[in-house]
Amino acid sequence: MTLVRIIGGVPIGYPPVLSYEDAVRLRPVPHPFPHPPSGMRAVKSVLVMAGSLKRANPDLSEDVVLIRAMRDSNLPKFLIDDVELFQNIISDLFPGVVVPDEVKCCASI
């Protein structure tokens, strides 16, 4: 049993039968501005938050600002069991840095 029928001299059926010219004409056109990988969106959100924190607190060191941005943007996503692991990773990445709990923040976050 064939799934292709000839109607008016044109093959019709599944899989679609296309000429090379039609295949080239119908191929997807790449977007002029390729989207970054999804992991980069998380990095961008941390950087945007860090920029907002730094503008609101220009006297804070960049280490403290980055730790606060990573902590504030990631902690809501974690299960309670993973919070201690995350805090240990942060303390390994930034040894000896003490982060104050209360830091002035802007309203846009």
PyMOL commands that set and color helices and strands:
alter all, ss='L'
color gray80, all
select helices_A, chain A and resi 20-26+38-56+62-77+80-93
alter helices_A, ss='H'
color red, helices_A
select strands_A, chain A and resi 4-7+10-13
alter strands_A, ss='S'
color yellow, strands_A
deselect
rebuild
show_as cartoon
